[in-house]
Amino acid sequence: MAEIIFKDKSIQTGYRVKIPKAIVDTLDLKVKQKIEIRFDVDKKTIVVEAENAK
């Protein structure tokens, strides 16, 4: 599994989910593509899964 680590960033709050460009590029996400974001409270990890383009 590849890891992308973001250091020296600040927490931003709000109602939108902003995904860093490095993740968008790595996952090859497109505008309006459906994604699922899961947060594991116990492990303190976030998983982003993208729906395959059809």
N, CA, C and O atoms as a Tripos MOL2 file, in Angstrom:
@<TRIPOS>MOLECULE
protein
  216   215    54     0     0
PROTEIN
NO_CHARGES

@<TRIPOS>ATOM
      1 N           0.8430   -1.1820    0.0000 N.3       1 MET1
      2 CA          0.0000    0.0000    0.0000 C.3       1 MET1
      3 C           0.8820    1.2380    0.0000 C.2       1 MET1
      4 O           1.8200    1.3350    0.7920 O.2       1 MET1
      5 N           0.5890    2.1740   -0.8770 N.am      2 ALA2
      6 CA          1.3380    3.4260   -0.9300 C.3       2 ALA2
      7 C           0.7930    4.3800    0.1180 C.2       2 ALA2
      8 O          -0.4020    4.3830    0.4110 O.2       2 ALA2
      9 N           1.6630    5.1730    0.6690 N.am      3 GLU3
     10 CA          1.2440    6.1750    1.6450 C.3       3 GLU3
     11 C           1.6160    7.5600    1.1370 C.2       3 GLU3
     12 O           2.7000    7.7700    0.5930 O.2       3 GLU3
     13 N           0.7080    8.4880    1.3230 N.am      4 ILE4
     14 CA          0.9850    9.8880    1.0350 C.3       4 ILE4
     15 C           0.8590   10.6160    2.3570 C.2       4 ILE4
     16 O          -0.1870   10.5620    3.0040 O.2       4 ILE4
     17 N           1.9110   11.2890    2.7570 N.am      5 ILE5
     18 CA          1.9340   11.9560    4.0600 C.3       5 ILE5
     19 C           1.9480   13.4600    3.8440 C.2       5 ILE5
     20 O           2.7740   13.9830    3.0960 O.2       5 ILE5
     21 N           1.0320   14.1470    4.5020 N.am      6 PHE6
     22 CA          0.9640   15.5960    4.4290 C.3       6 PHE6
     23 C           1.4260   16.1520    5.7620 C.2       6 PHE6
     24 O           0.7940   15.9170    6.7930 O.2       6 PHE6
     25 N           2.5160   16.8820    5.7440 N.am      7 LYS7
     26 CA          3.0530   17.4690    6.9690 C.3       7 LYS7
     27 C           2.9120   18.9820    6.9100 C.2       7 LYS7
     28 O           2.7860   19.5660    5.8340 O.2       7 LYS7
     29 N           2.9350   19.6030    8.0700 N.am      8 ASP8
     30 CA          2.8780   21.0600    8.1840 C.3       8 ASP8
     31 C           1.6210   21.6520    7.5550 C.2       8 ASP8
     32 O           1.6630   22.7500    6.9990 O.2       8 ASP8
     33 N           0.5130   20.9370    7.6380 N.am      9 LYS9
     34 CA         -0.7670   21.4360    7.1410 C.3       9 LYS9
     35 C          -1.6440   21.7820    8.3320 C.2       9 LYS9
     36 O          -1.4260   21.2750    9.4320 O.2       9 LYS9
     37 N          -2.6260   22.6350    8.1220 N.am     10 SER10
     38 CA         -3.5140   23.0180    9.2090 C.3      10 SER10
     39 C          -4.8880   22.3900    9.0000 C.2      10 SER10
     40 O          -5.2630   22.0430    7.8800 O.2      10 SER10
     41 N          -5.6200   22.2530   10.0760 N.am     11 ILE11
     42 CA         -6.9710   21.7050   10.0310 C.3      11 ILE11
     43 C          -7.9220   22.7690    9.4990 C.2      11 ILE11
     44 O          -7.8800   23.9230    9.9230 O.2      11 ILE11
     45 N          -8.7760   22.3690    8.5710 N.am     12 GLN12
     46 CA         -9.8020   23.2620    8.0570 C.3      12 GLN12
     47 C         -11.1450   22.6100    8.3190 C.2      12 GLN12
     48 O         -11.2920   21.3980    8.1570 O.2      12 GLN12
     49 N         -12.1140   23.3950    8.7190 N.am     13 THR13
     50 CA        -13.4390   22.8420    8.9820 C.3      13 THR13
     51 C         -14.4500   23.4620    8.0360 C.2      13 THR13
     52 O         -14.2240   24.5310    7.4700 O.2      13 THR13
     53 N         -15.5440   22.7880    7.8800 N.am     14 GLY14
     54 CA        -16.5950   23.2870    7.0100 C.3      14 GLY14
     55 C         -17.4770   22.1330    6.5670 C.2      14 GLY14
     56 O         -17.3440   21.0140    7.0640 O.2      14 GLY14
     57 N         -18.3730   22.4040    5.6360 N.am     15 TYR15
     58 CA        -19.3200   21.4020    5.1840 C.3      15 TYR15
     59 C         -18.8580   20.6640    3.9370 C.2      15 TYR15
     60 O         -19.4290   19.6320    3.5830 O.2      15 TYR15
     61 N         -17.8430   21.1710    3.2730 N.am     16 ARG16
     62 CA        -17.3260   20.5120    2.0780 C.3      16 ARG16
     63 C         -16.1680   19.6100    2.4470 C.2      16 ARG16
     64 O         -15.4990   19.8110    3.4610 O.2      16 ARG16
     65 N         -15.9440   18.6210    1.6120 N.am     17 VAL17
     66 CA        -14.7890   17.7480    1.7900 C.3      17 VAL17
     67 C         -13.7930   18.1390    0.7090 C.2      17 VAL17
     68 O         -14.0720   18.0110   -0.4830 O.2      17 VAL17
     69 N         -12.6540   18.6050    1.1270 N.am     18 LYS18
     70 CA        -11.6180   18.9940    0.1780 C.3      18 LYS18
     71 C         -10.5310   17.9340    0.2090 C.2      18 LYS18
     72 O          -9.9310   17.6680    1.2500 O.2      18 LYS18
     73 N         -10.2870   17.3380   -0.9440 N.am     19 ILE19
     74 CA         -9.2900   16.2900   -1.0540 C.3      19 ILE19
     75 C          -8.0300   16.9030   -1.6550 C.2      19 ILE19
     76 O          -8.1020   17.5580   -2.6950 O.2      19 ILE19
     77 N          -6.8850   16.7020   -1.0220 N.am     20 PRO20
     78 CA         -5.6440   17.2760   -1.5410 C.3      20 PRO20
     79 C          -5.3620   16.8200   -2.9750 C.2      20 PRO20
     80 O          -5.6670   15.6870   -3.3490 O.2      20 PRO20
     81 N          -4.7750   17.7190   -3.7690 N.am     21 LYS21
     82 CA         -4.5000   17.4550   -5.1770 C.3      21 LYS21
     83 C          -3.6600   16.2000   -5.3800 C.2      21 LYS21
     84 O          -3.8660   15.4760   -6.3540 O.2      21 LYS21
     85 N          -2.7280   15.9320   -4.4900 N.am     22 ALA22
     86 CA         -1.8890   14.7380   -4.6300 C.3      22 ALA22
     87 C          -2.7350   13.4650   -4.6090 C.2      22 ALA22
     88 O          -2.4390   12.5150   -5.3340 O.2      22 ALA22
     89 N          -3.7820   13.4370   -3.7840 N.am     23 ILE23
     90 CA         -4.6640   12.2690   -3.7250 C.3      23 ILE23
     91 C          -5.5370   12.2040   -4.9660 C.2      23 ILE23
     92 O          -5.7360   11.1260   -5.5270 O.2      23 ILE23
     93 N          -6.0610   13.3430   -5.4000 N.am     24 VAL24
     94 CA         -6.8780   13.3900   -6.6200 C.3      24 VAL24
     95 C          -6.0700   12.8740   -7.8030 C.2      24 VAL24
     96 O          -6.5800   12.0870   -8.6000 O.2      24 VAL24
     97 N          -4.8120   13.3070   -7.9300 N.am     25 ASP25
     98 CA         -3.9620   12.8680   -9.0370 C.3      25 ASP25
     99 C          -3.6180   11.3860   -8.9190 C.2      25 ASP25
    100 O          -3.6420   10.6640   -9.9150 O.2      25 ASP25
    101 N          -3.3000   10.9300   -7.7160 N.am     26 THR26
    102 CA         -2.9280    9.5310   -7.5150 C.3      26 THR26
    103 C          -4.0830    8.5950   -7.8350 C.2      26 THR26
    104 O          -3.8820    7.5560   -8.4630 O.2      26 THR26
    105 N          -5.2880    8.9510   -7.4140 N.am     27 LEU27
    106 CA         -6.4630    8.1220   -7.6740 C.3      27 LEU27
    107 C          -7.0820    8.3880   -9.0400 C.2      27 LEU27
    108 O          -8.0240    7.7070   -9.4440 O.2      27 LEU27
    109 N          -6.5470    9.3850   -9.7530 N.am     28 ASP28
    110 CA         -7.0550    9.7910  -11.0640 C.3      28 ASP28
    111 C          -8.5500   10.0970  -10.9910 C.2      28 ASP28
    112 O          -9.3310    9.6250  -11.8170 O.2      28 ASP28
    113 N          -8.9410   10.8960   -9.9910 N.am     29 LEU29
    114 CA        -10.3410   11.2680   -9.7920 C.3      29 LEU29
    115 C         -10.7480   12.3310  -10.8010 C.2      29 LEU29
    116 O          -9.9560   13.2040  -11.1570 O.2      29 LEU29
    117 N         -11.9800   12.2470  -11.2520 N.am     30 LYS30
    118 CA        -12.5320   13.2030  -12.2080 C.3      30 LYS30
    119 C         -13.6300   14.0170  -11.5260 C.2      30 LYS30
    120 O         -14.1820   13.6000  -10.5090 O.2      30 LYS30
    121 N         -13.9380   15.1760  -12.0920 N.am     31 VAL31
    122 CA        -15.0020   16.0270  -11.5700 C.3      31 VAL31
    123 C         -16.3140   15.2530  -11.5860 C.2      31 VAL31
    124 O         -16.6370   14.5940  -12.5740 O.2      31 VAL31
    125 N         -17.0550   15.3300  -10.5130 N.am     32 LYS32
    126 CA        -18.3660   14.6810  -10.3340 C.3      32 LYS32
    127 C         -18.2940   13.1650  -10.2120 C.2      32 LYS32
    128 O         -19.3340   12.5080  -10.1610 O.2      32 LYS32
    129 N         -17.0900   12.5920  -10.1630 N.am     33 GLN33
    130 CA        -16.9690   11.1450   -9.9660 C.3      33 GLN33
    131 C         -17.3870   10.8250   -8.5350 C.2      33 GLN33
    132 O         -17.0390   11.5540   -7.6060 O.2      33 GLN33
    133 N         -18.1230    9.7530   -8.3600 N.am     34 LYS34
    134 CA        -18.5920    9.3870   -7.0260 C.3      34 LYS34
    135 C         -17.4700    8.7300   -6.2330 C.2      34 LYS34
    136 O         -16.7570    7.8590   -6.7300 O.2      34 LYS34
    137 N         -17.3360    9.1740   -4.9840 N.am     35 ILE35
    138 CA        -16.3410    8.6000   -4.0860 C.3      35 ILE35
    139 C         -16.9990    8.2860   -2.7540 C.2      35 ILE35
    140 O         -18.0570    8.8210   -2.4210 O.2      35 ILE35
    141 N         -16.3600    7.4210   -2.0080 N.am     36 GLU36
    142 CA        -16.8100    7.1040   -0.6500 C.3      36 GLU36
    143 C         -15.6320    7.3550    0.2720 C.2      36 GLU36
    144 O         -14.5230    6.8800    0.0270 O.2      36 GLU36
    145 N         -15.8820    8.1060    1.3340 N.am     37 ILE37
    146 CA        -14.8440    8.4160    2.3090 C.3      37 ILE37
    147 C         -15.2520    7.7940    3.6290 C.2      37 ILE37
    148 O         -16.3220    8.0860    4.1640 O.2      37 ILE37
    149 N         -14.3810    6.9260    4.1540 N.am     38 ARG38
    150 CA        -14.6640    6.2700    5.4320 C.3      38 ARG38
    151 C         -13.5950    6.6420    6.4350 C.2      38 ARG38
    152 O         -12.4040    6.6530    6.1250 O.2      38 ARG38
    153 N         -14.0360    6.9480    7.6400 N.am     39 PHE39
    154 CA        -13.1290    7.3050    8.7180 C.3      39 PHE39
    155 C         -13.2240    6.2380    9.7980 C.2      39 PHE39
    156 O         -14.3020    5.9910   10.3380 O.2      39 PHE39
    157 N         -12.1010    5.6060   10.1120 N.am     40 ASP40
    158 CA        -12.0450    4.5870   11.1590 C.3      40 ASP40
    159 C         -11.5920    5.2810   12.4470 C.2      40 ASP40
    160 O         -10.4270    5.6530   12.5890 O.2      40 ASP40
    161 N         -12.5220    5.4440   13.3710 N.am     41 VAL41
    162 CA        -12.2410    6.1650   14.6110 C.3      41 VAL41
    163 C         -11.1820    5.4580   15.4430 C.2      41 VAL41
    164 O         -10.3180    6.1090   16.0290 O.2      41 VAL41
    165 N         -11.2420    4.1310   15.4990 N.am     42 ASP42
    166 CA        -10.2880    3.3770   16.3180 C.3      42 ASP42
    167 C          -8.8670    3.4810   15.7780 C.2      42 ASP42
    168 O          -7.9220    3.6900   16.5390 O.2      42 ASP42
    169 N          -8.7190    3.3340   14.4690 N.am     43 LYS43
    170 CA         -7.3900    3.3830   13.8580 C.3      43 LYS43
    171 C          -6.9510    4.7990   13.4900 C.2      43 LYS43
    172 O          -5.7820    5.0400   13.1890 O.2      43 LYS43
    173 N          -7.9080    5.7320   13.5180 N.am     44 LYS44
    174 CA         -7.6650    7.1230   13.1210 C.3      44 LYS44
    175 C          -7.1250    7.1970   11.6910 C.2      44 LYS44
    176 O          -6.1340    7.8720   11.4120 O.2      44 LYS44
    177 N          -7.8130    6.4780   10.7950 N.am     45 THR45
    178 CA         -7.4450    6.4910    9.3850 C.3      45 THR45
    179 C          -8.6420    6.9010    8.5370 C.2      45 THR45
    180 O          -9.7940    6.7260    8.9330 O.2      45 THR45
    181 N          -8.3480    7.4440    7.3710 N.am     46 ILE46
    182 CA         -9.3790    7.8110    6.4060 C.3      46 ILE46
    183 C          -9.1150    7.0150    5.1380 C.2      46 ILE46
    184 O          -7.9870    6.9710    4.6460 O.2      46 ILE46
    185 N         -10.1670    6.3800    4.6060 N.am     47 VAL47
    186 CA        -10.0610    5.6090    3.3750 C.3      47 VAL47
    187 C         -10.9360    6.2840    2.3250 C.2      47 VAL47
    188 O         -12.1150    6.5510    2.5610 O.2      47 VAL47
    189 N         -10.3430    6.5580    1.1620 N.am     48 VAL48
    190 CA        -11.0840    7.1520    0.0400 C.3      48 VAL48
    191 C         -11.1800    6.0870   -1.0370 C.2      48 VAL48
    192 O         -10.1630    5.5940   -1.5250 O.2      48 VAL48
    193 N         -12.4100    5.7310   -1.4080 N.am     49 GLU49
    194 CA        -12.6320    4.7660   -2.4770 C.3      49 GLU49
    195 C         -13.3900    5.4560   -3.6020 C.2      49 GLU49
    196 O         -14.3770    6.1540   -3.3680 O.2      49 GLU49
    197 N         -12.9150    5.2520   -4.8250 N.am     50 ALA50
    198 CA        -13.5250    5.8700   -5.9820 C.3      50 ALA50
    199 C         -14.3170    4.8410   -6.7770 C.2      50 ALA50
    200 O         -13.8970    3.6940   -6.9270 O.2      50 ALA50
    201 N         -15.4710    5.2720   -7.2850 N.am     51 GLU51
    202 CA        -16.2600    4.4280   -8.1730 C.3      51 GLU51
    203 C         -15.5650    4.4390   -9.5270 C.2      51 GLU51
    204 O         -15.1530    5.4960  -10.0070 O.2      51 GLU51
    205 N         -15.4340    3.2840  -10.1350 N.am     52 ASN52
    206 CA        -14.7650    3.2040  -11.4310 C.3      52 ASN52
    207 C         -15.5760    3.9350  -12.4960 C.2      52 ASN52
    208 O         -16.8010    3.8250  -12.5430 O.2      52 ASN52
    209 N         -14.8830    4.6760  -13.3430 N.am     53 ALA53
    210 CA        -15.5580    5.3680  -14.4310 C.3      53 ALA53
    211 C         -16.0950    4.3460  -15.4280 C.2      53 ALA53
    212 O         -15.4260    3.3600  -15.7370 O.2      53 ALA53
    213 N         -17.2990    4.5860  -15.9260 N.am     54 LYS54
    214 CA        -17.9260    3.6180  -16.8270 C.3      54 LYS54
    215 C         -17.8790    4.1150  -18.2500 C.2      54 LYS54
    216 O         -18.3590    3.4360  -19.1570 O.2      54 LYS54
@<TRIPOS>BOND
     1     1     2 1
     2     2     3 1
     3     3     4 2
     4     3     5 am
     5     5     6 1
     6     6     7 1
     7     7     8 2
     8     7     9 am
     9     9    10 1
    10    10    11 1
    11    11    12 2
    12    11    13 am
    13    13    14 1
    14    14    15 1
    15    15    16 2
    16    15    17 am
    17    17    18 1
    18    18    19 1
    19    19    20 2
    20    19    21 am
    21    21    22 1
    22    22    23 1
    23    23    24 2
    24    23    25 am
    25    25    26 1
    26    26    27 1
    27    27    28 2
    28    27    29 am
    29    29    30 1
    30    30    31 1
    31    31    32 2
    32    31    33 am
    33    33    34 1
    34    34    35 1
    35    35    36 2
    36    35    37 am
    37    37    38 1
    38    38    39 1
    39    39    40 2
    40    39    41 am
    41    41    42 1
    42    42    43 1
    43    43    44 2
    44    43    45 am
    45    45    46 1
    46    46    47 1
    47    47    48 2
    48    47    49 am
    49    49    50 1
    50    50    51 1
    51    51    52 2
    52    51    53 am
    53    53    54 1
    54    54    55 1
    55    55    56 2
    56    55    57 am
    57    57    58 1
    58    58    59 1
    59    59    60 2
    60    59    61 am
    61    61    62 1
    62    62    63 1
    63    63    64 2
    64    63    65 am
    65    65    66 1
    66    66    67 1
    67    67    68 2
    68    67    69 am
    69    69    70 1
    70    70    71 1
    71    71    72 2
    72    71    73 am
    73    73    74 1
    74    74    75 1
    75    75    76 2
    76    75    77 am
    77    77    78 1
    78    78    79 1
    79    79    80 2
    80    79    81 am
    81    81    82 1
    82    82    83 1
    83    83    84 2
    84    83    85 am
    85    85    86 1
    86    86    87 1
    87    87    88 2
    88    87    89 am
    89    89    90 1
    90    90    91 1
    91    91    92 2
    92    91    93 am
    93    93    94 1
    94    94    95 1
    95    95    96 2
    96    95    97 am
    97    97    98 1
    98    98    99 1
    99    99   100 2
   100    99   101 am
   101   101   102 1
   102   102   103 1
   103   103   104 2
   104   103   105 am
   105   105   106 1
   106   106   107 1
   107   107   108 2
   108   107   109 am
   109   109   110 1
   110   110   111 1
   111   111   112 2
   112   111   113 am
   113   113   114 1
   114   114   115 1
   115   115   116 2
   116   115   117 am
   117   117   118 1
   118   118   119 1
   119   119   120 2
   120   119   121 am
   121   121   122 1
   122   122   123 1
   123   123   124 2
   124   123   125 am
   125   125   126 1
   126   126   127 1
   127   127   128 2
   128   127   129 am
   129   129   130 1
   130   130   131 1
   131   131   132 2
   132   131   133 am
   133   133   134 1
   134   134   135 1
   135   135   136 2
   136   135   137 am
   137   137   138 1
   138   138   139 1
   139   139   140 2
   140   139   141 am
   141   141   142 1
   142   142   143 1
   143   143   144 2
   144   143   145 am
   145   145   146 1
   146   146   147 1
   147   147   148 2
   148   147   149 am
   149   149   150 1
   150   150   151 1
   151   151   152 2
   152   151   153 am
   153   153   154 1
   154   154   155 1
   155   155   156 2
   156   155   157 am
   157   157   158 1
   158   158   159 1
   159   159   160 2
   160   159   161 am
   161   161   162 1
   162   162   163 1
   163   163   164 2
   164   163   165 am
   165   165   166 1
   166   166   167 1
   167   167   168 2
   168   167   169 am
   169   169   170 1
   170   170   171 1
   171   171   172 2
   172   171   173 am
   173   173   174 1
   174   174   175 1
   175   175   176 2
   176   175   177 am
   177   177   178 1
   178   178   179 1
   179   179   180 2
   180   179   181 am
   181   181   182 1
   182   182   183 1
   183   183   184 2
   184   183   185 am
   185   185   186 1
   186   186   187 1
   187   187   188 2
   188   187   189 am
   189   189   190 1
   190   190   191 1
   191   191   192 2
   192   191   193 am
   193   193   194 1
   194   194   195 1
   195   195   196 2
   196   195   197 am
   197   197   198 1
   198   198   199 1
   199   199   200 2
   200   199   201 am
   201   201   202 1
   202   202   203 1
   203   203   204 2
   204   203   205 am
   205   205   206 1
   206   206   207 1
   207   207   208 2
   208   207   209 am
   209   209   210 1
   210   210   211 1
   211   211   212 2
   212   211   213 am
   213   213   214 1
   214   214   215 1
   215   215   216 2
@<TRIPOS>SUBSTRUCTURE
     1 MET1         2 RESIDUE 1 A MET
     2 ALA2         6 RESIDUE 1 A ALA
     3 GLU3        10 RESIDUE 1 A GLU
     4 ILE4        14 RESIDUE 1 A ILE
     5 ILE5        18 RESIDUE 1 A ILE
     6 PHE6        22 RESIDUE 1 A PHE
     7 LYS7        26 RESIDUE 1 A LYS
     8 ASP8        30 RESIDUE 1 A ASP
     9 LYS9        34 RESIDUE 1 A LYS
    10 SER10       38 RESIDUE 1 A SER
    11 ILE11       42 RESIDUE 1 A ILE
    12 GLN12       46 RESIDUE 1 A GLN
    13 THR13       50 RESIDUE 1 A THR
    14 GLY14       54 RESIDUE 1 A GLY
    15 TYR15       58 RESIDUE 1 A TYR
    16 ARG16       62 RESIDUE 1 A ARG
    17 VAL17       66 RESIDUE 1 A VAL
    18 LYS18       70 RESIDUE 1 A LYS
    19 ILE19       74 RESIDUE 1 A ILE
    20 PRO20       78 RESIDUE 1 A PRO
    21 LYS21       82 RESIDUE 1 A LYS
    22 ALA22       86 RESIDUE 1 A ALA
    23 ILE23       90 RESIDUE 1 A ILE
    24 VAL24       94 RESIDUE 1 A VAL
    25 ASP25       98 RESIDUE 1 A ASP
    26 THR26      102 RESIDUE 1 A THR
    27 LEU27      106 RESIDUE 1 A LEU
    28 ASP28      110 RESIDUE 1 A ASP
    29 LEU29      114 RESIDUE 1 A LEU
    30 LYS30      118 RESIDUE 1 A LYS
    31 VAL31      122 RESIDUE 1 A VAL
    32 LYS32      126 RESIDUE 1 A LYS
    33 GLN33      130 RESIDUE 1 A GLN
    34 LYS34      134 RESIDUE 1 A LYS
    35 ILE35      138 RESIDUE 1 A ILE
    36 GLU36      142 RESIDUE 1 A GLU
    37 ILE37      146 RESIDUE 1 A ILE
    38 ARG38      150 RESIDUE 1 A ARG
    39 PHE39      154 RESIDUE 1 A PHE
    40 ASP40      158 RESIDUE 1 A ASP
    41 VAL41      162 RESIDUE 1 A VAL
    42 ASP42      166 RESIDUE 1 A ASP
    43 LYS43      170 RESIDUE 1 A LYS
    44 LYS44      174 RESIDUE 1 A LYS
    45 THR45      178 RESIDUE 1 A THR
    46 ILE46      182 RESIDUE 1 A ILE
    47 VAL47      186 RESIDUE 1 A VAL
    48 VAL48      190 RESIDUE 1 A VAL
    49 GLU49      194 RESIDUE 1 A GLU
    50 ALA50      198 RESIDUE 1 A ALA
    51 GLU51      202 RESIDUE 1 A GLU
    52 ASN52      206 RESIDUE 1 A ASN
    53 ALA53      210 RESIDUE 1 A ALA
    54 LYS54      214 RESIDUE 1 A LYS
